[in-house]
Amino acid sequence: MQQAKDFVEESEDLEQLLFSINDQDYELETQFKKWTISDILRHLHLFNQAADLTLKDGEMFQKMFLELKSLRA
């Protein structure tokens, strides 16, 4: 599946980029909503987990979704 191959390639590219920065760089603000690199990585990780749950445990995904939705209220 091409999307899966693209995801792996993007993940590998991101890994190489992250290995090239120091710990302090994770707290630098980016141009995206002034989020830090760390904020963006947390966001990506959370939604990668959500995507994984949709494949493995739809009920747990629904629980996660409702919990996240309640945080926005």
PyMOL Python script that loads the backbone (N, CA, C, O; Angstrom):
from pymol import cmd

cmd.read_pdbstr("""\
ATOM      1  N   MET A   1       0.849  -1.177   0.000  1.00  0.00           N
ATOM      2  CA  MET A   1       0.000   0.000   0.000  1.00  0.00           C
ATOM      3  C   MET A   1       0.895   1.241   0.000  1.00  0.00           C
ATOM      4  O   MET A   1       1.749   1.404   0.871  1.00  0.00           O
ATOM      5  N   GLN A   2       0.689   2.096  -0.972  1.00  0.00           N
ATOM      6  CA  GLN A   2       1.559   3.266  -1.145  1.00  0.00           C
ATOM      7  C   GLN A   2       1.527   4.197   0.066  1.00  0.00           C
ATOM      8  O   GLN A   2       2.566   4.728   0.459  1.00  0.00           O
ATOM      9  N   GLN A   3       0.359   4.400   0.659  1.00  0.00           N
ATOM     10  CA  GLN A   3       0.268   5.301   1.816  1.00  0.00           C
ATOM     11  C   GLN A   3       1.129   4.801   2.972  1.00  0.00           C
ATOM     12  O   GLN A   3       1.776   5.595   3.656  1.00  0.00           O
ATOM     13  N   ALA A   4       1.136   3.512   3.187  1.00  0.00           N
ATOM     14  CA  ALA A   4       1.950   2.946   4.263  1.00  0.00           C
ATOM     15  C   ALA A   4       3.435   3.135   3.963  1.00  0.00           C
ATOM     16  O   ALA A   4       4.216   3.468   4.855  1.00  0.00           O
ATOM     17  N   LYS A   5       3.818   2.922   2.715  1.00  0.00           N
ATOM     18  CA  LYS A   5       5.218   3.125   2.321  1.00  0.00           C
ATOM     19  C   LYS A   5       5.615   4.587   2.489  1.00  0.00           C
ATOM     20  O   LYS A   5       6.714   4.887   2.956  1.00  0.00           O
ATOM     21  N   ASP A   6       4.721   5.496   2.108  1.00  0.00           N
ATOM     22  CA  ASP A   6       4.994   6.929   2.267  1.00  0.00           C
ATOM     23  C   ASP A   6       5.153   7.290   3.739  1.00  0.00           C
ATOM     24  O   ASP A   6       6.031   8.074   4.101  1.00  0.00           O
ATOM     25  N   PHE A   7       4.299   6.715   4.587  1.00  0.00           N
ATOM     26  CA  PHE A   7       4.366   6.986   6.019  1.00  0.00           C
ATOM     27  C   PHE A   7       5.706   6.530   6.601  1.00  0.00           C
ATOM     28  O   PHE A   7       6.324   7.245   7.389  1.00  0.00           O
ATOM     29  N   VAL A   8       6.143   5.346   6.210  1.00  0.00           N
ATOM     30  CA  VAL A   8       7.429   4.831   6.691  1.00  0.00           C
ATOM     31  C   VAL A   8       8.559   5.747   6.240  1.00  0.00           C
ATOM     32  O   VAL A   8       9.450   6.071   7.025  1.00  0.00           O
ATOM     33  N   GLU A   9       8.525   6.159   4.990  1.00  0.00           N
ATOM     34  CA  GLU A   9       9.579   7.041   4.463  1.00  0.00           C
ATOM     35  C   GLU A   9       9.589   8.385   5.205  1.00  0.00           C
ATOM     36  O   GLU A   9      10.651   8.886   5.574  1.00  0.00           O
ATOM     37  N   GLU A  10       8.407   8.961   5.419  1.00  0.00           N
ATOM     38  CA  GLU A  10       8.324  10.228   6.149  1.00  0.00           C
ATOM     39  C   GLU A  10       8.827  10.061   7.578  1.00  0.00           C
ATOM     40  O   GLU A  10       9.513  10.937   8.104  1.00  0.00           O
ATOM     41  N   SER A  11       8.490   8.942   8.205  1.00  0.00           N
ATOM     42  CA  SER A  11       8.937   8.684   9.576  1.00  0.00           C
ATOM     43  C   SER A  11      10.451   8.561   9.644  1.00  0.00           C
ATOM     44  O   SER A  11      11.078   9.076  10.569  1.00  0.00           O
ATOM     45  N   GLU A  12      11.029   7.889   8.680  1.00  0.00           N
ATOM     46  CA  GLU A  12      12.490   7.745   8.635  1.00  0.00           C
ATOM     47  C   GLU A  12      13.167   9.095   8.415  1.00  0.00           C
ATOM     48  O   GLU A  12      14.195   9.382   9.028  1.00  0.00           O
ATOM     49  N   ASP A  13      12.595   9.922   7.545  1.00  0.00           N
ATOM     50  CA  ASP A  13      13.145  11.258   7.315  1.00  0.00           C
ATOM     51  C   ASP A  13      13.069  12.099   8.585  1.00  0.00           C
ATOM     52  O   ASP A  13      14.019  12.803   8.930  1.00  0.00           O
ATOM     53  N   LEU A  14      11.944  12.024   9.272  1.00  0.00           N
ATOM     54  CA  LEU A  14      11.781  12.774  10.518  1.00  0.00           C
ATOM     55  C   LEU A  14      12.777  12.291  11.568  1.00  0.00           C
ATOM     56  O   LEU A  14      13.363  13.097  12.291  1.00  0.00           O
ATOM     57  N   GLU A  15      12.966  10.993  11.650  1.00  0.00           N
ATOM     58  CA  GLU A  15      13.925  10.440  12.608  1.00  0.00           C
ATOM     59  C   GLU A  15      15.330  10.995  12.353  1.00  0.00           C
ATOM     60  O   GLU A  15      16.019  11.383  13.296  1.00  0.00           O
ATOM     61  N   GLN A  16      15.751  11.036  11.108  1.00  0.00           N
ATOM     62  CA  GLN A  16      17.075  11.562  10.781  1.00  0.00           C
ATOM     63  C   GLN A  16      17.195  13.031  11.159  1.00  0.00           C
ATOM     64  O   GLN A  16      18.226  13.464  11.672  1.00  0.00           O
ATOM     65  N   LEU A  17      16.143  13.791  10.904  1.00  0.00           N
ATOM     66  CA  LEU A  17      16.140  15.207  11.261  1.00  0.00           C
ATOM     67  C   LEU A  17      16.249  15.382  12.774  1.00  0.00           C
ATOM     68  O   LEU A  17      17.010  16.223  13.252  1.00  0.00           O
ATOM     69  N   LEU A  18      15.501  14.599  13.515  1.00  0.00           N
ATOM     70  CA  LEU A  18      15.497  14.735  14.973  1.00  0.00           C
ATOM     71  C   LEU A  18      16.823  14.332  15.594  1.00  0.00           C
ATOM     72  O   LEU A  18      17.218  14.881  16.622  1.00  0.00           O
ATOM     73  N   PHE A  19      17.512  13.381  14.983  1.00  0.00           N
ATOM     74  CA  PHE A  19      18.831  13.002  15.490  1.00  0.00           C
ATOM     75  C   PHE A  19      19.857  14.112  15.291  1.00  0.00           C
ATOM     76  O   PHE A  19      20.914  14.108  15.923  1.00  0.00           O
ATOM     77  N   SER A  20      19.547  15.054  14.418  1.00  0.00           N
ATOM     78  CA  SER A  20      20.514  16.109  14.113  1.00  0.00           C
ATOM     79  C   SER A  20      20.363  17.342  15.000  1.00  0.00           C
ATOM     80  O   SER A  20      21.159  18.273  14.888  1.00  0.00           O
ATOM     81  N   ILE A  21      19.360  17.371  15.879  1.00  0.00           N
ATOM     82  CA  ILE A  21      19.170  18.544  16.735  1.00  0.00           C
ATOM     83  C   ILE A  21      19.477  18.184  18.187  1.00  0.00           C
ATOM     84  O   ILE A  21      19.478  17.013  18.568  1.00  0.00           O
ATOM     85  N   ASN A  22      19.737  19.223  18.988  1.00  0.00           N
ATOM     86  CA  ASN A  22      20.031  18.966  20.400  1.00  0.00           C
ATOM     87  C   ASN A  22      18.750  19.109  21.234  1.00  0.00           C
ATOM     88  O   ASN A  22      17.723  19.563  20.731  1.00  0.00           O
ATOM     89  N   ASP A  23      18.821  18.726  22.484  1.00  0.00           N
ATOM     90  CA  ASP A  23      17.642  18.706  23.354  1.00  0.00           C
ATOM     91  C   ASP A  23      16.954  20.064  23.473  1.00  0.00           C
ATOM     92  O   ASP A  23      15.726  20.130  23.529  1.00  0.00           O
ATOM     93  N   GLN A  24      17.718  21.128  23.511  1.00  0.00           N
ATOM     94  CA  GLN A  24      17.140  22.463  23.652  1.00  0.00           C
ATOM     95  C   GLN A  24      16.306  22.858  22.425  1.00  0.00           C
ATOM     96  O   GLN A  24      15.350  23.626  22.539  1.00  0.00           O
ATOM     97  N   ASP A  25      16.670  22.334  21.269  1.00  0.00           N
ATOM     98  CA  ASP A  25      15.959  22.685  20.039  1.00  0.00           C
ATOM     99  C   ASP A  25      14.503  22.236  20.052  1.00  0.00           C
ATOM    100  O   ASP A  25      13.672  22.818  19.355  1.00  0.00           O
ATOM    101  N   TYR A  26      14.184  21.218  20.828  1.00  0.00           N
ATOM    102  CA  TYR A  26      12.805  20.723  20.883  1.00  0.00           C
ATOM    103  C   TYR A  26      11.844  21.775  21.430  1.00  0.00           C
ATOM    104  O   TYR A  26      10.638  21.698  21.193  1.00  0.00           O
ATOM    105  N   GLU A  27      12.363  22.735  22.147  1.00  0.00           N
ATOM    106  CA  GLU A  27      11.505  23.775  22.731  1.00  0.00           C
ATOM    107  C   GLU A  27      11.478  25.061  21.905  1.00  0.00           C
ATOM    108  O   GLU A  27      10.892  26.056  22.330  1.00  0.00           O
ATOM    109  N   LEU A  28      12.101  25.046  20.739  1.00  0.00           N
ATOM    110  CA  LEU A  28      12.053  26.211  19.858  1.00  0.00           C
ATOM    111  C   LEU A  28      10.676  26.331  19.220  1.00  0.00           C
ATOM    112  O   LEU A  28      10.080  25.335  18.810  1.00  0.00           O
ATOM    113  N   GLU A  29      10.175  27.572  19.141  1.00  0.00           N
ATOM    114  CA  GLU A  29       8.888  27.799  18.496  1.00  0.00           C
ATOM    115  C   GLU A  29       9.052  27.686  16.985  1.00  0.00           C
ATOM    116  O   GLU A  29      10.075  28.069  16.418  1.00  0.00           O
ATOM    117  N   THR A  30       8.014  27.151  16.354  1.00  0.00           N
ATOM    118  CA  THR A  30       7.993  27.063  14.898  1.00  0.00           C
ATOM    119  C   THR A  30       7.033  28.118  14.359  1.00  0.00           C
ATOM    120  O   THR A  30       6.403  28.840  15.132  1.00  0.00           O
ATOM    121  N   GLN A  31       6.924  28.206  13.056  1.00  0.00           N
ATOM    122  CA  GLN A  31       5.995  29.147  12.440  1.00  0.00           C
ATOM    123  C   GLN A  31       4.559  28.627  12.471  1.00  0.00           C
ATOM    124  O   GLN A  31       3.624  29.372  12.178  1.00  0.00           O
ATOM    125  N   PHE A  32       4.381  27.367  12.820  1.00  0.00           N
ATOM    126  CA  PHE A  32       3.046  26.786  12.892  1.00  0.00           C
ATOM    127  C   PHE A  32       2.435  27.062  14.261  1.00  0.00           C
ATOM    128  O   PHE A  32       2.745  26.377  15.236  1.00  0.00           O
ATOM    129  N   LYS A  33       1.583  28.049  14.326  1.00  0.00           N
ATOM    130  CA  LYS A  33       0.842  28.403  15.545  1.00  0.00           C
ATOM    131  C   LYS A  33       1.755  28.641  16.748  1.00  0.00           C
ATOM    132  O   LYS A  33       1.315  28.566  17.895  1.00  0.00           O
ATOM    133  N   LYS A  34       3.020  28.927  16.478  1.00  0.00           N
ATOM    134  CA  LYS A  34       4.025  29.104  17.526  1.00  0.00           C
ATOM    135  C   LYS A  34       4.195  27.844  18.384  1.00  0.00           C
ATOM    136  O   LYS A  34       4.662  27.919  19.521  1.00  0.00           O
ATOM    137  N   TRP A  35       3.814  26.697  17.833  1.00  0.00           N
ATOM    138  CA  TRP A  35       4.037  25.429  18.527  1.00  0.00           C
ATOM    139  C   TRP A  35       5.532  25.144  18.535  1.00  0.00           C
ATOM    140  O   TRP A  35       6.253  25.518  17.610  1.00  0.00           O
ATOM    141  N   THR A  36       5.985  24.483  19.583  1.00  0.00           N
ATOM    142  CA  THR A  36       7.377  24.044  19.626  1.00  0.00           C
ATOM    143  C   THR A  36       7.506  22.743  18.833  1.00  0.00           C
ATOM    144  O   THR A  36       6.513  22.101  18.493  1.00  0.00           O
ATOM    145  N   ILE A  37       8.740  22.378  18.552  1.00  0.00           N
ATOM    146  CA  ILE A  37       8.981  21.092  17.895  1.00  0.00           C
ATOM    147  C   ILE A  37       8.414  19.973  18.758  1.00  0.00           C
ATOM    148  O   ILE A  37       7.830  19.022  18.240  1.00  0.00           O
ATOM    149  N   SER A  38       8.582  20.082  20.050  1.00  0.00           N
ATOM    150  CA  SER A  38       8.047  19.086  20.979  1.00  0.00           C
ATOM    151  C   SER A  38       6.524  19.009  20.902  1.00  0.00           C
ATOM    152  O   SER A  38       5.964  17.913  20.922  1.00  0.00           O
ATOM    153  N   ASP A  39       5.849  20.148  20.816  1.00  0.00           N
ATOM    154  CA  ASP A  39       4.389  20.167  20.671  1.00  0.00           C
ATOM    155  C   ASP A  39       3.954  19.399  19.423  1.00  0.00           C
ATOM    156  O   ASP A  39       3.016  18.602  19.460  1.00  0.00           O
ATOM    157  N   ILE A  40       4.647  19.652  18.335  1.00  0.00           N
ATOM    158  CA  ILE A  40       4.299  19.008  17.062  1.00  0.00           C
ATOM    159  C   ILE A  40       4.516  17.503  17.150  1.00  0.00           C
ATOM    160  O   ILE A  40       3.687  16.728  16.675  1.00  0.00           O
ATOM    161  N   LEU A  41       5.617  17.089  17.751  1.00  0.00           N
ATOM    162  CA  LEU A  41       5.888  15.660  17.889  1.00  0.00           C
ATOM    163  C   LEU A  41       4.834  14.976  18.758  1.00  0.00           C
ATOM    164  O   LEU A  41       4.401  13.863  18.458  1.00  0.00           O
ATOM    165  N   ARG A  42       4.425  15.642  19.829  1.00  0.00           N
ATOM    166  CA  ARG A  42       3.360  15.076  20.680  1.00  0.00           C
ATOM    167  C   ARG A  42       2.060  14.936  19.895  1.00  0.00           C
ATOM    168  O   ARG A  42       1.363  13.927  20.006  1.00  0.00           O
ATOM    169  N   HIS A  43       1.741  15.949  19.110  1.00  0.00           N
ATOM    170  CA  HIS A  43       0.533  15.919  18.278  1.00  0.00           C
ATOM    171  C   HIS A  43       0.590  14.750  17.291  1.00  0.00           C
ATOM    172  O   HIS A  43      -0.369  13.987  17.170  1.00  0.00           O
ATOM    173  N   LEU A  44       1.702  14.617  16.598  1.00  0.00           N
ATOM    174  CA  LEU A  44       1.856  13.524  15.643  1.00  0.00           C
ATOM    175  C   LEU A  44       1.745  12.171  16.332  1.00  0.00           C
ATOM    176  O   LEU A  44       1.091  11.259  15.826  1.00  0.00           O
ATOM    177  N   HIS A  45       2.385  12.049  17.483  1.00  0.00           N
ATOM    178  CA  HIS A  45       2.367  10.784  18.215  1.00  0.00           C
ATOM    179  C   HIS A  45       0.946  10.424  18.648  1.00  0.00           C
ATOM    180  O   HIS A  45       0.521   9.279  18.496  1.00  0.00           O
ATOM    181  N   LEU A  46       0.223  11.388  19.180  1.00  0.00           N
ATOM    182  CA  LEU A  46      -1.142  11.143  19.637  1.00  0.00           C
ATOM    183  C   LEU A  46      -2.017  10.632  18.495  1.00  0.00           C
ATOM    184  O   LEU A  46      -2.760   9.663  18.657  1.00  0.00           O
ATOM    185  N   PHE A  47      -1.924  11.289  17.343  1.00  0.00           N
ATOM    186  CA  PHE A  47      -2.792  10.880  16.252  1.00  0.00           C
ATOM    187  C   PHE A  47      -2.285   9.641  15.525  1.00  0.00           C
ATOM    188  O   PHE A  47      -3.066   8.966  14.854  1.00  0.00           O
ATOM    189  N   ASN A  48      -1.015   9.329  15.638  1.00  0.00           N
ATOM    190  CA  ASN A  48      -0.537   8.023  15.167  1.00  0.00           C
ATOM    191  C   ASN A  48      -1.107   6.921  16.052  1.00  0.00           C
ATOM    192  O   ASN A  48      -1.502   5.863  15.561  1.00  0.00           O
ATOM    193  N   GLN A  49      -1.147   7.172  17.365  1.00  0.00           N
ATOM    194  CA  GLN A  49      -1.756   6.204  18.273  1.00  0.00           C
ATOM    195  C   GLN A  49      -3.241   6.022  17.947  1.00  0.00           C
ATOM    196  O   GLN A  49      -3.747   4.900  17.946  1.00  0.00           O
ATOM    197  N   ALA A  50      -3.924   7.113  17.673  1.00  0.00           N
ATOM    198  CA  ALA A  50      -5.346   7.045  17.346  1.00  0.00           C
ATOM    199  C   ALA A  50      -5.554   6.221  16.065  1.00  0.00           C
ATOM    200  O   ALA A  50      -6.456   5.386  16.008  1.00  0.00           O
ATOM    201  N   ALA A  51      -4.742   6.449  15.064  1.00  0.00           N
ATOM    202  CA  ALA A  51      -4.859   5.689  13.820  1.00  0.00           C
ATOM    203  C   ALA A  51      -4.623   4.206  14.073  1.00  0.00           C
ATOM    204  O   ALA A  51      -5.325   3.357  13.523  1.00  0.00           O
ATOM    205  N   ASP A  52      -3.641   3.900  14.901  1.00  0.00           N
ATOM    206  CA  ASP A  52      -3.353   2.513  15.247  1.00  0.00           C
ATOM    207  C   ASP A  52      -4.540   1.876  15.969  1.00  0.00           C
ATOM    208  O   ASP A  52      -4.889   0.726  15.702  1.00  0.00           O
ATOM    209  N   LEU A  53      -5.154   2.618  16.875  1.00  0.00           N
ATOM    210  CA  LEU A  53      -6.315   2.092  17.597  1.00  0.00           C
ATOM    211  C   LEU A  53      -7.488   1.803  16.670  1.00  0.00           C
ATOM    212  O   LEU A  53      -8.226   0.844  16.893  1.00  0.00           O
ATOM    213  N   THR A  54      -7.670   2.609  15.640  1.00  0.00           N
ATOM    214  CA  THR A  54      -8.783   2.350  14.718  1.00  0.00           C
ATOM    215  C   THR A  54      -8.631   0.991  14.050  1.00  0.00           C
ATOM    216  O   THR A  54      -9.620   0.355  13.686  1.00  0.00           O
ATOM    217  N   LEU A  55      -7.393   0.552  13.892  1.00  0.00           N
ATOM    218  CA  LEU A  55      -7.145  -0.745  13.269  1.00  0.00           C
ATOM    219  C   LEU A  55      -7.215  -1.897  14.269  1.00  0.00           C
ATOM    220  O   LEU A  55      -7.623  -3.004  13.917  1.00  0.00           O
ATOM    221  N   LYS A  56      -6.820  -1.637  15.506  1.00  0.00           N
ATOM    222  CA  LYS A  56      -6.688  -2.713  16.483  1.00  0.00           C
ATOM    223  C   LYS A  56      -7.839  -2.825  17.469  1.00  0.00           C
ATOM    224  O   LYS A  56      -8.188  -3.925  17.898  1.00  0.00           O
ATOM    225  N   ASP A  57      -8.431  -1.691  17.829  1.00  0.00           N
ATOM    226  CA  ASP A  57      -9.437  -1.715  18.896  1.00  0.00           C
ATOM    227  C   ASP A  57     -10.362  -0.517  18.752  1.00  0.00           C
ATOM    228  O   ASP A  57     -10.143   0.533  19.357  1.00  0.00           O
ATOM    229  N   GLY A  58     -11.396  -0.692  17.944  1.00  0.00           N
ATOM    230  CA  GLY A  58     -12.329   0.402  17.673  1.00  0.00           C
ATOM    231  C   GLY A  58     -12.975   0.957  18.927  1.00  0.00           C
ATOM    232  O   GLY A  58     -13.230   2.158  19.017  1.00  0.00           O
ATOM    233  N   GLU A  59     -13.243   0.091  19.897  1.00  0.00           N
ATOM    234  CA  GLU A  59     -13.862   0.547  21.144  1.00  0.00           C
ATOM    235  C   GLU A  59     -12.920   1.469  21.923  1.00  0.00           C
ATOM    236  O   GLU A  59     -13.345   2.494  22.454  1.00  0.00           O
ATOM    237  N   MET A  60     -11.650   1.100  21.985  1.00  0.00           N
ATOM    238  CA  MET A  60     -10.670   1.962  22.670  1.00  0.00           C
ATOM    239  C   MET A  60     -10.486   3.273  21.918  1.00  0.00           C
ATOM    240  O   MET A  60     -10.289   4.321  22.533  1.00  0.00           O
ATOM    241  N   PHE A  61     -10.551   3.219  20.583  1.00  0.00           N
ATOM    242  CA  PHE A  61     -10.464   4.452  19.814  1.00  0.00           C
ATOM    243  C   PHE A  61     -11.619   5.379  20.172  1.00  0.00           C
ATOM    244  O   PHE A  61     -11.410   6.574  20.379  1.00  0.00           O
ATOM    245  N   GLN A  62     -12.824   4.845  20.245  1.00  0.00           N
ATOM    246  CA  GLN A  62     -13.979   5.662  20.600  1.00  0.00           C
ATOM    247  C   GLN A  62     -13.804   6.291  21.972  1.00  0.00           C
ATOM    248  O   GLN A  62     -14.132   7.460  22.175  1.00  0.00           O
ATOM    249  N   LYS A  63     -13.286   5.511  22.911  1.00  0.00           N
ATOM    250  CA  LYS A  63     -13.033   6.036  24.259  1.00  0.00           C
ATOM    251  C   LYS A  63     -12.012   7.176  24.200  1.00  0.00           C
ATOM    252  O   LYS A  63     -12.204   8.222  24.820  1.00  0.00           O
ATOM    253  N   MET A  64     -10.936   6.968  23.457  1.00  0.00           N
ATOM    254  CA  MET A  64      -9.901   7.998  23.320  1.00  0.00           C
ATOM    255  C   MET A  64     -10.487   9.250  22.670  1.00  0.00           C
ATOM    256  O   MET A  64     -10.234  10.367  23.122  1.00  0.00           O
ATOM    257  N   PHE A  65     -11.268   9.060  21.611  1.00  0.00           N
ATOM    258  CA  PHE A  65     -11.871  10.175  20.908  1.00  0.00           C
ATOM    259  C   PHE A  65     -12.777  10.985  21.839  1.00  0.00           C
ATOM    260  O   PHE A  65     -12.720  12.214  21.848  1.00  0.00           O
ATOM    261  N   LEU A  66     -13.597  10.308  22.608  1.00  0.00           N
ATOM    262  CA  LEU A  66     -14.506  11.014  23.520  1.00  0.00           C
ATOM    263  C   LEU A  66     -13.745  11.761  24.600  1.00  0.00           C
ATOM    264  O   LEU A  66     -14.141  12.860  24.989  1.00  0.00           O
ATOM    265  N   GLU A  67     -12.651  11.174  25.091  1.00  0.00           N
ATOM    266  CA  GLU A  67     -11.822  11.851  26.088  1.00  0.00           C
ATOM    267  C   GLU A  67     -11.190  13.107  25.502  1.00  0.00           C
ATOM    268  O   GLU A  67     -11.176  14.156  26.146  1.00  0.00           O
ATOM    269  N   LEU A  68     -10.671  13.003  24.292  1.00  0.00           N
ATOM    270  CA  LEU A  68     -10.075  14.176  23.647  1.00  0.00           C
ATOM    271  C   LEU A  68     -11.128  15.238  23.370  1.00  0.00           C
ATOM    272  O   LEU A  68     -10.880  16.429  23.558  1.00  0.00           O
ATOM    273  N   LYS A  69     -12.284  14.815  22.930  1.00  0.00           N
ATOM    274  CA  LYS A  69     -13.366  15.744  22.635  1.00  0.00           C
ATOM    275  C   LYS A  69     -13.794  16.490  23.895  1.00  0.00           C
ATOM    276  O   LYS A  69     -14.113  17.677  23.831  1.00  0.00           O
ATOM    277  N   SER A  70     -13.804  15.811  25.030  1.00  0.00           N
ATOM    278  CA  SER A  70     -14.207  16.457  26.280  1.00  0.00           C
ATOM    279  C   SER A  70     -13.204  17.520  26.722  1.00  0.00           C
ATOM    280  O   SER A  70     -13.572  18.466  27.419  1.00  0.00           O
ATOM    281  N   LEU A  71     -11.949  17.373  26.328  1.00  0.00           N
ATOM    282  CA  LEU A  71     -10.933  18.367  26.676  1.00  0.00           C
ATOM    283  C   LEU A  71     -11.151  19.674  25.944  1.00  0.00           C
ATOM    284  O   LEU A  71     -10.752  20.732  26.430  1.00  0.00           O
ATOM    285  N   ARG A  72     -11.777  19.614  24.789  1.00  0.00           N
ATOM    286  CA  ARG A  72     -12.019  20.814  23.981  1.00  0.00           C
ATOM    287  C   ARG A  72     -13.258  21.573  24.447  1.00  0.00           C
ATOM    288  O   ARG A  72     -13.442  22.741  24.107  1.00  0.00           O
ATOM    289  N   ALA A  73     -14.095  20.911  25.218  1.00  0.00           N
ATOM    290  CA  ALA A  73     -15.367  21.541  25.650  1.00  0.00           C
ATOM    291  C   ALA A  73     -15.150  22.600  26.690  1.00  0.00           C
ATOM    292  O   ALA A  73     -16.109  23.218  27.153  1.00  0.00           O
TER     293      ALA A  73
END
""", "prot")
cmd.dss("prot")
cmd.show_as("cartoon", "prot")
cmd.util.cbc("prot")
cmd.orient("prot")
